[in-house]
Amino acid sequence: MSQSKLEIPAPAPHSSRPATDSDDRVDRLVVIRPARRWPHLDVSELWHFRELLARLVWRDVSVRYKQTFLGVAWAILVPVFTAAVYVVIFGKFAQFPAGEKNTAYPSLVLAGVLPMQYFASALTGSSMSLASNLQLVTKVYFPRTLLPLGSVIVPLVDFIVGLPVLIALMWHYDTWPNGAQVLLAPVFILLAMVTVLGLGFLFSAVNVRYRDVRYMIPVFLQVLPLLSGVMYAVEAIPTKWQWVLAFNPMTAVIAGWRWAVLDAATPNLGQTAVGVGVGLMLFVVGLAVFRSSEPRFADTI
Amino acid sequence: MPTAIEAHELSKKYQLGEMQAAYGTLRESLSHAASRLAGREHRAGGKQEIWALRDVSFQVPEGQVLGVIGRNGAGKSTLLKVLTRITTPTSGRVEIRGRVGSLLEVGTGFHPELTGRENIYLNGSILGMKRREIDQRFDAMVEFSGVERFIDTPVKRYSSGMYVRLAFSVAAHLEPEIMLVDEVLSVGDAEFQRRCLGRMEELGSAGRTVLFVSHALSAIAQLCDRALQIDGGTVVQDGAPAEVIANYLHQTHSAGVERVWPSEDAAPGDDLAKVMAVRVLPHEGMPPGIMDVRRPIGIEIVFRVLRRGKPVFPKIKVLDRESTVAFNAMDTDERWHEPTPPGEYAATAWIPGNLLNEGAVSGEVAICSLDFPKLEHHAAVYEAVSFEVLDPGEGDSARGAFGGQWKGVVRPLLEWTVEPDPISR
């Protein structure tokens, strides 16, 4: 390394600075004031940092399967293996009900496993997002909400990679969606995103102070599929219990998603509304906790 | 001139308990909760608040290079953290016009699995660059870093030198309007610090606004147009760097510039000689104890010879901050060759200007006689006086226009001779 390489390029005088778009930070007046504690999302600021969000998502996606032998194939193998075990144990041995419309059990299970897998990855990723980006949090400014947000977007890639397997099963068992209702499928995934983002806000903020979250989440995720109707159709259990499970937004997500893509039983509107309500509430509560502890992140992380 | 930074009654409060509970584990939090349940009053009493910043207001016009000085824990770093938005203030507000860069963030967000190319884009976005800006500067960054050949290799395979060069290269091409530099926090090797200083100097001279936090007072004196002193979270001084620094040194200066003993009995010494007083002669226009590096420094020793015995003479020993001996000197004049007549003498040792380096200097004095081959001390005062040597940064000292670290116990202003170049003759 020659010494001359270590010299720093002379900064360009102001006038010769390349022209930049109007919303470039260069011309922006930034006002720093005490953090607002109420649960706001500050969409305009998130929009301003959209490139960074895209870049962080891209980073996590491209690093995800680095130095693995099977690479992105894991995105298919994990749900397929999980679904296969469920099909054998719950479908063959335990004869779990396939629901009112008697949808082919493998389709039913995989259609449940995919959103659940997404939820699990997103929850783990977003809960750890602040702690695992410690260096960023303590050294540069950007909206901190970007980290949990990015972490719930990243596993969407796995979800999309896994979809062809579901489509293959749908073709094999002839469980096709019934026309236009398939257009509502993304809405249920959006519900899963909103819910998991709320939990991500909550847990990532808590995890800044208490690293217990790391141990708590796997336990939670082991129980959750049983309470979300992943391996059974929720309409096949006693009505009373359906209403209990309705408080879990993932029940609404899976029931709705099955209805949209497999033409399974139409979900109970009231139960879905409860799920949506709980999902939105979790979002607001999570954001509120996140905002109230945000000012201390850099100090306590 | 428009204002680049405008801080208005900025305050930041920390709760002491918060720092301790910073890194919770299951066991800790449980035992914490248990102790909370057990002794509630304990907790109520234990919650202490610390104001790291309190009602700090200042304005920095565009293009000004502002130095911030203060003791450790005075609030300098908190101020910088608030300005870089890493932490939020408890109250007050700051308006910042322009993109802010800080060399704190060099290499922030580099991911070992990603290639050099990918990391440039990632790091650039994290530092606030738009994709297009990175595209435009990409070639320059790569060339500057000198890792062209490995640009598509994951950075985990880089040597640490390559890694730092690439990281620095991205940060150096950010070209912020406002540069915040914390020399205290930017740990790293001397090489890195030198580059930071160099970068700062360039940005400053290119008309960018710079806010510079440092312990290197000479760098502040040299590079800054203005200086702030923060103490206990508030701005206690704001003005010309030389003045602010001189006052600051005066406050922090612990040892005296003068020691006087009221009587012979109290004064140190044996039955032959006693030291009655030692003082550093003040420089005109400077606070006591703050010496201009360019001017001669006089150390006056007042001593009494009690009886006619031996030829005695005064001696001084000068030490730097680390107690390294800079030199010993004694008066070898003929007047001390005969047995010294009793009486009081005031001898002043003149340390030439442009000899001692900047920083804290202490002096020991002694009254000696020569008992060949030994030097006999009749009176000796260790750490008799101390003072601070300051370079006001006017460019006519040994360091010229250089503002960086200047090592050495001494730093004489040498005379240089240059032979005429035979080719141009």
Contacts between the chains, C-beta under 8 A, distances in Angstrom:
chain1	res1	chain2	res2	distance
A	1	B	146	6.0
A	1	B	161	7.0
A	1	B	165	7.7
A	5	B	144	7.2
A	5	B	146	4.5
A	5	B	165	7.5
A	6	B	165	7.7
A	6	B	191	7.7
A	6	B	195	6.7
A	7	B	198	7.9
A	8	B	144	7.9
A	8	B	172	5.0
A	8	B	195	6.5
A	8	B	198	6.0
A	8	B	199	5.0
A	8	B	202	6.4
A	9	B	140	6.5
A	9	B	144	6.1
A	9	B	172	6.3
A	9	B	173	6.8
A	10	B	202	6.1
A	10	B	206	7.2
A	11	B	175	5.5
A	11	B	202	5.8
A	11	B	203	5.4
A	11	B	206	4.4
A	11	B	208	6.6
A	12	B	175	6.5
A	12	B	206	7.7
A	13	B	206	6.0
A	13	B	207	6.9
A	14	B	207	6.4
A	17	B	175	7.0
A	18	B	133	7.3
A	18	B	136	6.3
A	20	B	130	6.9
A	20	B	132	7.9
A	20	B	133	7.2
A	21	B	130	7.5
A	24	B	130	6.4
A	25	B	99	5.1
A	25	B	128	5.7
A	26	B	98	6.5
A	26	B	99	5.1
A	26	B	177	6.7
A	27	B	98	8.0
A	28	B	99	7.9
A	29	B	95	6.2
A	29	B	96	7.3
A	29	B	97	5.4
A	30	B	85	7.6
A	30	B	95	7.3
A	30	B	96	4.5
A	30	B	97	7.8
A	30	B	100	7.6
A	31	B	93	6.1
A	31	B	94	7.2
A	31	B	95	5.4
A	31	B	96	7.7
A	32	B	82	6.5
A	32	B	83	7.3
A	32	B	85	6.0
A	32	B	88	7.3
A	32	B	89	6.6
A	32	B	93	6.4
A	32	B	94	4.1
A	32	B	95	7.8
A	32	B	96	6.8
A	33	B	88	7.8
A	33	B	89	7.0
A	33	B	92	7.6
A	33	B	93	4.4
A	33	B	94	7.8
A	34	B	88	6.0
A	34	B	89	5.6
A	34	B	90	6.0
A	34	B	91	5.6
A	34	B	92	7.6
A	35	B	88	4.2
A	51	B	125	5.6
A	51	B	130	6.4
A	51	B	131	6.0
A	52	B	125	4.8
A	52	B	126	6.5
A	52	B	128	8.0
A	55	B	121	6.7
A	55	B	122	5.6
A	55	B	125	4.1
A	55	B	126	7.6
A	56	B	122	8.0
A	59	B	111	5.9
A	59	B	114	6.8
A	59	B	118	7.8
A	59	B	122	5.6
A	62	B	114	6.9
A	62	B	118	7.2
A	63	B	111	6.1
A	63	B	113	4.9
A	63	B	114	6.8
A	66	B	113	4.5
A	67	B	113	7.1
A	133	B	109	7.8
A	135	B	108	5.8
A	135	B	109	6.6
A	136	B	108	6.2
A	136	B	109	5.3
A	136	B	126	6.6
A	137	B	86	7.9
A	138	B	86	6.5
A	139	B	86	6.7
A	139	B	104	5.8
A	139	B	105	4.9
A	139	B	108	4.6
A	140	B	84	7.5
A	140	B	86	7.3
A	140	B	105	4.9
A	140	B	108	5.4
A	140	B	109	7.5
A	140	B	126	5.8
A	140	B	127	6.9
A	141	B	84	6.1
A	141	B	85	3.5
A	141	B	86	6.1
A	142	B	126	7.4
A	209	B	21	6.8
A	209	B	22	7.3
A	209	B	24	5.2
A	210	B	24	4.0
A	210	B	25	7.8
A	210	B	26	7.8
A	210	B	29	5.3
A	211	B	23	7.3
A	211	B	24	6.3
A	211	B	25	5.9
A	211	B	26	7.8
A	212	B	24	7.2
A	212	B	25	7.2
A	212	B	26	4.7
A	212	B	29	6.5
A	215	B	26	6.7
A	294	B	88	7.7
A	295	B	87	6.9
A	295	B	88	4.5
A	296	B	18	6.6
A	298	B	81	7.0
A	298	B	86	4.7
A	298	B	87	4.7
A	299	B	14	6.8
A	299	B	18	6.8
A	299	B	19	7.5
A	299	B	22	7.7
A	299	B	87	6.0
A	300	B	18	6.0
A	300	B	19	7.6
A	300	B	21	7.6
A	300	B	22	4.5
A	301	B	22	7.6
